[in-house]
C-alpha cells in the first residue's frame, strides 16, 4: 500500500516557479539522484534548500523517483500527464539523470513529443558510465541539455553548451538575464531552451 501511494501522482506542474515562469517542470529529490554532483554543488544546492523549506516538495519529488524506477510505467504516466500541446518542459528543477535506464526514459518521452521543447542542466555528463547516454539525449532536436559545472569539476566535452557558476574563473557566456533583473522569467528570456550557441553564467543562488 505504501509503495503504491509513493508511485502516484506524478508531480508535473504547469505553474513552474518565479524563475522559470508558467512552464511545465519536473523534479526528483536532490542528492539521491545526483551522481555527478561535486562537493561544491552539494554544499550550495538550492534544490536541497527548497526541499527543507517546503517538505511537500520533497514528498512529491520522492513520489516521482519511486515511479521512475519502473521505466515503462514512468514513460506511460508522463505521456498521460503531460498535455500534447505542452510547449516547454524544464526537466529537473531538482535532481538529475541518475541512471542509464532513467535517461532512456526521457529519450523515449522526447521522441514521443517532438513538438515539445525540453531543457535541463546536468552534471551526469561527468559520470563516465553515463556520458554516452547523455550524448544521446543531448542529440535529440527537442532537447537542450546543458553541462552544469563549477570550479570543482573539469570542463565538459568541447561541443557541449555549458552552464557556469559566476565564481568559476573559467566562466564565460551570457549572464542569466533573470538574475540580472532584465526579464521576469525563463519563459520571457528563452535563451536556455532555444537551439543556439553560447554558454550561460549563473550567480550563486
LOZANU-197613 format. One line per 4 residues: for each residue x negated, y, z of C-alpha. Coordinates in nm, 4 decimals. Layout:
N
X/Y/Z | ...
***
This chain:
205
0.0000/0.0000/0.0000 | -0.2804/0.2446/0.0876 | -0.4681/0.1578/-0.2329 | -0.1561/0.2193/-0.4444
-0.0965/0.5524/-0.2699 | -0.4512/0.6632/-0.3496 | -0.4009/0.5911/-0.7186 | -0.1072/0.8274/-0.7640
-0.0531/1.1033/-0.8533 | -0.3293/1.2173/-1.0837 | -0.4386/1.5671/-0.9918 | -0.4225/1.7660/-1.3128
-0.3259/2.1273/-1.2761 | -0.2375/2.3919/-1.5322 | -0.2741/2.6636/-1.2701 | -0.6538/2.6499/-1.2784
-0.8111/2.8925/-1.0329 | -0.9087/3.2582/-1.0114 | -1.2267/3.1971/-1.2126 | -1.1060/2.9520/-1.4756
-0.7675/3.1153/-1.5320 | -0.4492/2.9361/-1.6326 | -0.6166/2.6405/-1.7947 | -0.5924/2.2695/-1.7194
-0.8517/2.1395/-1.4749 | -0.9520/1.8011/-1.3353 | -1.1831/1.7252/-1.0417 | -1.3421/1.4487/-0.8366
-1.4890/1.4668/-0.4848 | -1.8341/1.6240/-0.4691 | -2.1477/1.4313/-0.3649 | -1.9758/1.0920/-0.4030
-1.9617/1.1361/-0.7792 | -2.2753/1.3421/-0.8442 | -2.5663/1.1073/-0.9206 | -2.7686/1.3842/-1.0871
-2.7359/1.6378/-0.8063 | -3.0617/1.7930/-0.6861 | -3.1448/1.8854/-0.3287 | -3.0703/2.2493/-0.4124
-2.7349/2.1553/-0.5638 | -2.6306/1.9574/-0.2581 | -2.7275/2.2433/-0.0282 | -2.5327/2.5057/-0.2279
-2.2377/2.3063/-0.3664 | -1.9378/2.5389/-0.3984 | -1.7040/2.2438/-0.4619 | -1.8002/2.0942/-0.1250
-1.7104/2.4242/0.0404 | -1.3704/2.4181/-0.1270 | -1.3127/2.0639/-0.0020 | -1.3999/2.1661/0.3547
-1.1772/2.4735/0.3470 | -0.8911/2.3002/0.1660 | -0.8598/1.9380/0.2816 | -0.5657/1.8820/0.0468
-0.8070/1.9354/-0.2446 | -1.0395/1.6668/-0.1126 | -0.7462/1.4270/-0.0781 | -0.6317/1.4979/-0.4328
-0.9829/1.4563/-0.5740 | -1.0207/1.1279/-0.3851 | -0.6994/1.0016/-0.5443 | -0.8447/1.0906/-0.8830
-1.1598/0.8943/-0.8037 | -0.9652/0.5892/-0.6918 | -0.7628/0.5884/-1.0124 | -1.0713/0.6422/-1.2284
-1.2184/0.3137/-1.1037 | -0.9632/0.1349/-1.3246 | -1.0692/0.2618/-1.6657 | -0.7743/0.1505/-1.8765
-0.5175/0.2745/-1.6267 | -0.7047/0.6009/-1.5815 | -0.7121/0.6836/-1.9536 | -0.3464/0.5930/-1.9895
-0.2499/0.8066/-1.6906 | -0.4498/1.1078/-1.8119 | -0.2889/1.0910/-2.1558 | 0.0543/1.0567/-1.9983
-0.0069/1.3513/-1.7665 | -0.1863/1.5952/-1.9957 | 0.0561/1.7576/-2.2430 | -0.0108/1.7109/-2.6132
-0.0302/2.0882/-2.6509 | -0.2841/2.1440/-2.3722 | -0.5264/2.3909/-2.5294 | -0.8265/2.3729/-2.2944
-0.9341/2.1422/-2.0118 | -1.2140/2.2044/-1.7611 | -1.3446/1.8631/-1.6594 | -1.4924/1.8658/-1.3080
-1.4491/2.1878/-1.1208 | -1.5798/1.9456/-0.8581 | -1.7537/1.6139/-0.9174 | -1.9407/1.4775/-1.2177
-1.9704/1.1847/-1.4592 | -2.0695/0.9192/-1.2096 | -2.0977/0.6106/-1.4332 | -2.1163/0.4948/-1.7945
-1.7680/0.3444/-1.7713 | -1.6208/0.6675/-1.6396 | -1.7869/0.8756/-1.9118 | -1.6492/0.6329/-2.1705
-1.3023/0.7083/-2.0355 | -1.3495/1.0742/-2.1219 | -1.4768/0.9858/-2.4684 | -1.1533/0.7933/-2.5243
-0.9470/1.0821/-2.3863 | -1.1197/1.3409/-2.6053 | -1.0795/1.1251/-2.9131 | -0.7097/1.0773/-2.8377
-0.6581/1.4562/-2.8055 | -0.8578/1.6088/-3.0938 | -0.6652/1.9391/-3.0751 | -0.7553/1.9929/-2.7076
-1.0856/2.1610/-2.6250 | -1.2655/2.0090/-2.3249 | -1.5654/2.1553/-2.1444 | -1.7782/2.0511/-1.8492
-2.1068/2.1235/-1.6714 | -2.3013/1.8135/-1.5768 | -2.6216/1.7125/-1.4015 | -2.5744/1.3497/-1.5006
-2.7932/1.4157/-1.8055 | -3.0795/1.3990/-1.5521 | -2.9976/1.0347/-1.4695 | -3.1942/0.8262/-1.7190
-2.9386/0.5478/-1.7425 | -2.6556/0.7977/-1.8063 | -2.8248/1.0230/-2.0625 | -2.7267/0.8105/-2.3677
-2.3557/0.8176/-2.2804 | -2.3814/1.1889/-2.2013 | -2.5211/1.2393/-2.5516 | -2.2248/1.0511/-2.6981
-1.9780/1.2615/-2.5043 | -2.1586/1.5831/-2.5968 | -2.1473/1.4933/-2.9671 | -1.7666/1.4988/-2.9799
-1.6343/1.8008/-3.1731 | -1.3860/1.8938/-2.8999 | -1.6198/1.8644/-2.6004 | -1.8592/2.1374/-2.4894
-2.0886/1.9605/-2.2439 | -2.3420/2.1783/-2.0647 | -2.6603/2.0668/-1.8922 | -2.6434/2.2229/-1.5469
-2.9872/2.2865/-1.3955 | -3.1630/2.4550/-1.1061 | -3.5298/2.5058/-1.0213 | -3.5466/2.1625/-0.8520
-3.4741/1.9971/-1.1879 | -3.6594/1.9531/-1.5174 | -3.5285/2.1142/-1.8336 | -3.2755/1.9135/-2.0364
-3.3366/1.7940/-2.3932 | -3.4009/2.0901/-2.6223 | -3.0736/2.0845/-2.8135 | -2.8503/2.0992/-2.5035
-2.6747/2.4206/-2.4086 | -2.7928/2.4943/-2.0569 | -2.6173/2.6445/-1.7552 | -2.8827/2.8062/-1.5350
-2.8739/2.9446/-1.1823 | -2.9920/3.3066/-1.1816 | -3.2681/3.2431/-0.9261 | -3.4306/2.9870/-1.1579
-3.7360/3.1601/-1.3131 | -3.6653/2.9743/-1.6392 | -3.3138/3.1177/-1.6657 | -3.2247/3.2879/-1.9906
-2.8925/3.3367/-2.1623 | -2.5683/3.5268/-2.1264 | -2.4860/3.6103/-1.7658 | -2.1417/3.4819/-1.6682
-1.9112/3.7685/-1.7668 | -1.6595/3.6782/-1.4959 | -1.9248/3.7100/-1.2253 | -2.0230/4.0462/-1.3706
-1.6621/4.1639/-1.3469 | -1.6319/4.2090/-1.7246 | -1.3471/3.9582/-1.7673 | -1.0802/3.8232/-1.5342
-1.1383/3.4538/-1.6066 | -1.2928/3.1874/-1.8297 | -0.9700/3.1923/-2.0291 | -1.0430/3.5519/-2.1259
-1.4163/3.5062/-2.1946 | -1.4078/3.1674/-2.3736 | -1.7880/3.1564/-2.4182 | -1.8368/2.8246/-2.2400
-1.5785/2.6247/-2.4306 | -1.6380/2.7619/-2.7790 | -1.8647/2.5946/-3.0298 | -2.1568/2.8335/-3.0177
-2.5238/2.8532/-2.9405 | -2.6848/3.0078/-2.6375 | -2.7119/2.9383/-2.2677 | -2.5280/3.0835/-1.9708
-2.6626/3.2079/-1.6370 | -2.4579/3.1887/-1.3171 | -2.5187/3.3758/-0.9960 | -2.5333/3.1605/-0.6825
-2.1771/3.1225/-0.5595
***
